[in-house]
Structure formats: C-alpha cells, structure tokens
Amino acid sequence: MKKFISLITTVIMSTLLFTGCAPTTTTTSAEVTTEATTESTVASTVATTESTTAPTNVHINIAALKGPTSIGMVKLMEDYPVEIFVSADEIVTKIVKGELDVAAVPANLASVLYNKTVGKISVAAINTLGVLYVVETGDSIKTVQDLKGKTILSTGKGTTPELTLNYILSSNGINPQKDVTIEYKSEASEIAAALTAGTSSIALLPEPFVTTAVLKNDKLRVALNMSDEWDKIENKNENNSSMVTGVVIVRSDFIENNKESFDKFLADYKTSTEYVNANVDEASILVEKYNIVPASVAKTAIPKCNITFIEGDDMIKKVSGYIEILFDQNPSSVGGDIPDEKFYYKR
C-alpha cells in the first residue's frame, strides 16, 4: 500500500500544480488550480484499486481542499470531522478506495471521477462559484480588451485557469496564442513576488491568494472579476452555465445506504455557507481555527470567494453548462465524456 500511494503521489505531482497529499497548515496555490488532476491520473488510480464496500454506520468521512470550499464548511466542522488537503491527489485516491464518503472538489474533477469510476460518484451541490481575478500594479486594465498585447502571469498551465482565461479572451476577440503572452508559474507565491518586485504588472490569481497578495503590496489592485466576464459571455449567448469552481461529491453506494444522513449533511452544509457569508467576522475566526488561512485574510477574502450552496435543477444547469464548455476546449479536462443525468443527485 505504501508503494501504491507513493506511485499515485508521484504521478499526480507531475500533473497537479499543488503538491502534498497530507493535511497541512501551509498555504500554497489556490484550489482552483487543483483541477489539473488529469484523465490519466484518475485512470491509474482506478485501475490499481480494489473495490470497497460502503460503511455500515452513518459516520461520514469528509474531505475538502484548503481554500473557499473548506471556508464554506467551517461552521459544520464543529459537528462533522473534515480532513483538509492542499491538493486533490489523496482525495482522488481515498474516494476511489472508499475511504472518503463526501468531498468538496473542483467541478471538472468530479466529472473525471464519474467517468473513470463508471458512475460511482455523484455531484450533489455547487459550493463555490468563480474565484479568479486579474490583478495589476497599475491602472491600465479596465476591460478584457485591454489585455491585448500584454504579458499575464498565471498558475494553472493546462488546467481550469488556462481554460477559463483562453475562453474569456477568445470570446472577446483576443487570440490567446498570438495577441497576449501568458507566463505560467507553479505557485501563486511566485506571482505575488514578481508583482511586488516590479518584474511583472499583470496576473491571473484566485482567492484567497488575491487578498494575501494585495495585503502585502499596496500597489496591487483587482482589475477584472473573471466570474463577471464569464457571465457577460454566457448572458450574451443565452446559455445557462456559470464559472463553477467547487462542488460536493458523494460516493453513490454511500447514498444508497445512508440517504437520510447524507441529506441531513447537505442541509447542514447549506446552513454553514449561509452562516459564513452572513457572519464574516465570526467565520474568519473559525477559518483560522481550522488552519485554512489567517483570520485577517479570511475577513477580506470571504466576500470575494463566491461561497454558495446551489442544488437541484439550478445546480444541474450550471454544472452541465460549465462542463460542456470545458469539454469543447479540452475533452480530457472532464474525463473524455460529458456525464449523463445519473451524474447529478437531488435530495
């Protein structure tokens, strides 16, 4: 087993922007970029893992990624044990092995897992919408068109940040390969350092790392909210999609044996997200208590993290539309196929 976990970690470390599969208090890149988990990564995990049986009790094993999705959970963490990870690698392994029942993960990873486990997980709710922002040290970027001819630093090469940026640029008549220069870094801290040093002036960053960077550099400002830019495109095209960052997934066999307990968890999760958004000061204290980010950062970042709880038909419309757009750009980013209706769980 040690050899297996070592192999999985090595493979995923080469494809994910985040590393480290154990819970930690060190803040690295944002969880948006953990969507770098690839089709081959999940395939290798599934292929080498034996099937497991569902728990016989109603204890729920829960995991979340450090960032907005775990921030939205802090109120329920007093009643439910939640493991927090900085990357999706061990979450993938534990879900496939049946060691986790519920997890908050990137939306495209949910699709990858559904395809590679042949429908053994379901998505039950959206917990986070878009958290990507264009920031700059200056005042030159007012619209997406102003990015033409510029150099942009970003994390997420080959992952959702790149897909999102390319989609928004292309939809605004900018060729991502010819009209801009995009330089990819492995860590958000590298980008923040470059902005502070003045070696670069424009970057694409996710929360809560935007807040962390701004607090360290008073010359930095948020120029574009990429969620707003996404919505402008989708409203113009009369589509139903939104930029969906995080979702709640559950193993299908866990639902079959523990539907009532899982539905109660969803209700408590919804209450937690509502509490966090309505009580930022108190929630920030809990965020620091659970070693997600410092309270001072959380207090500023929470209103910008798009923490939410969307389920049912609205969730299905938003997630399916988002996955279709990612599929059109890169089918492997969602596991090679668009999930069918069994992918979605409604209580």
Protein Blocks (a to p, Z undefined) as FASTA:
>chain_A
ZZmmmmmmmmmmmmpmbecjbdcfbdcddfklmmmpcfklmmmmmmmpccddddfbfbdc
ddddedjklmmmmmmmmmpccdddfbfklmmmmmmnopafbdcddfklmmmmmmmnnopa
ccfbdfbdcfbdcddedjfbfbfklmgopacddehehiaklmmmmmmmmmnopafklmpc
cdddfbfklmmmmmmnopacbdcdddfklmmmmmmmmkbccfbdfklmmmmmmmmnopab
dcdfbdcdddfklmmmmmmmmmmmmmmmmmmmmmmmmmmmlmmmmmmmnopacfklmmmm
mmmnopacdehjllmmmmmmmmmmmmmmommlnoopacdfklpccZZ
